[in-house]
Amino acid sequence: MKVALIGSHGVGKTTLCFELAARLKRRNVDVEIVREVARRCPLPINLETTADAQEWILHTQISWEIEATSQHEAVLCDRSVLDNYCYLVHATGSKPALEKLLDHWLPTYDLLVHVPIVTDPTFDGIRAVDPTFQRQIELLLDGMISARGLRPLRLTVGARDAWPRTIIERLLPQVEPTLPLFPVDGDP
């Protein structure tokens, strides 16, 4: 099972990824997190990014996902190839060869979870804080979701506390229910 959290930067994907991993671990699921690749990129990112930087990120994302899925029952991806590609399109325009790669890779996700913008991004040492840039990436992502006929699980802006439970409920048919080691209030 491979789940990718998609959305613009600064929306809480990383925090949510760790919350989900903890809930899955409590159900005795062997889970791995594919962390946000852009943070390890040796080239400029954010508004200063280049085609080379974004291609490195896209290909590294795929590589890390292959490695994780070969070794673990469940994989949570802090981003997907789709939202990573949005940053490339924003910087340099679309690339037909990479569009084919995207269309080939997208079916490998069992679930895409769209995390909405709740607030403007805050500085964390790497993340761009320009809210206009954040919204531009979100618009590109929405357009690509529509153009490809994708149906991600869309989380509700005002229900942040319920996001982990909402996702776990969607995954329950794929996750063998077991008694949790450490029950969490409201955890299905």
HUBEL-V624218 format. One record per residue. SS is DSSP state (A for helix, B for strand, O for the rest). OMEGA is omega as a letter, one per 30 degrees, with the letter a starting at -180 (NA if undefined). D_FIRST is the distance of its C-alpha to the first C-alpha in whole Angstrom. Layout:
BEGIN
SS,OMEGA,D_FIRST ; SS,OMEGA,D_FIRST
END
This chain:
BEGIN
O,l,0 ; B,a,4 ; B,l,7 ; B,l,10 ; B,a,13 ; B,l,16 ; O,l,20 ; O,a,23 ; O,l,24 ; O,a,25 ; O,l,23 ; O,a,22 ; A,a,18 ; A,l,18 ; A,l,20 ; A,l,17 ; A,a,14 ; A,l,16 ; A,l,17 ; A,l,13 ; A,l,13 ; A,l,16 ; A,l,15 ; A,l,12 ; A,l,14 ; A,l,17 ; O,l,14 ; O,l,14 ; O,l,10 ; O,a,10 ; B,l,9 ; B,l,11 ; B,l,12 ; B,a,13 ; O,a,16 ; O,a,18 ; A,a,20 ; A,a,23 ; A,l,24 ; A,a,25 ; O,l,26 ; O,a,30 ; O,a,31 ; O,l,32 ; O,a,29 ; A,a,30 ; A,a,33 ; A,a,34 ; O,l,31 ; O,l,32 ; A,l,30 ; A,a,30 ; A,a,28 ; A,l,26 ; A,l,25 ; A,a,25 ; A,a,22 ; A,a,20 ; A,l,20 ; A,l,20 ; A,a,16 ; A,l,15 ; A,a,16 ; A,l,15 ; A,l,11 ; A,l,12 ; A,a,14 ; A,a,11 ; A,l,8 ; A,a,11 ; A,a,12 ; O,l,9 ; O,a,6 ; B,l,5 ; B,l,6 ; B,a,9 ; B,l,11 ; B,a,14 ; O,l,15 ; O,l,14 ; A,a,16 ; A,a,18 ; A,l,19 ; A,l,20 ; A,l,22 ; A,l,24 ; A,l,26 ; A,l,27 ; A,l,28 ; A,a,30 ; A,a,32 ; A,a,33 ; O,a,32 ; O,a,29 ; O,a,29 ; A,a,28 ; A,l,27 ; A,l,24 ; A,l,24 ; A,l,23 ; A,l,20 ; A,a,19 ; A,l,19 ; A,a,17 ; A,a,14 ; A,l,13 ; A,l,12 ; A,l,9 ; O,l,8 ; O,l,6 ; B,l,8 ; B,l,11 ; B,a,13 ; B,a,17 ; O,a,19 ; O,l,23 ; O,l,26 ; O,l,27 ; O,l,30 ; O,l,31 ; O,l,30 ; O,a,31 ; O,l,32 ; O,a,30 ; O,a,32 ; O,a,30 ; O,l,29 ; O,a,31 ; O,l,33 ; O,a,34 ; A,l,33 ; A,l,34 ; A,l,32 ; A,a,29 ; A,l,30 ; A,l,30 ; A,l,27 ; A,l,26 ; A,l,28 ; A,a,26 ; A,l,23 ; A,l,24 ; A,l,26 ; A,l,23 ; A,l,21 ; A,a,24 ; A,a,25 ; O,a,21 ; O,a,21 ; O,a,18 ; O,l,17 ; O,l,15 ; B,a,15 ; B,l,19 ; O,a,20 ; O,a,23 ; A,a,26 ; A,a,28 ; A,a,25 ; A,a,24 ; A,a,24 ; A,a,22 ; A,a,19 ; A,a,16 ; A,l,17 ; A,a,17 ; A,l,13 ; A,l,12 ; A,l,14 ; A,a,12 ; A,a,9 ; O,l,11 ; O,a,11 ; O,a,7 ; O,l,9 ; O,a,12 ; O,l,15 ; O,l,17 ; O,l,20 ; O,l,19 ; O,a,21 ; O,a,23 ; O,l,23 ; O,l,23 ; O,l,25 ; O,l,23 ; O,a,20 ; O,NA,19
END
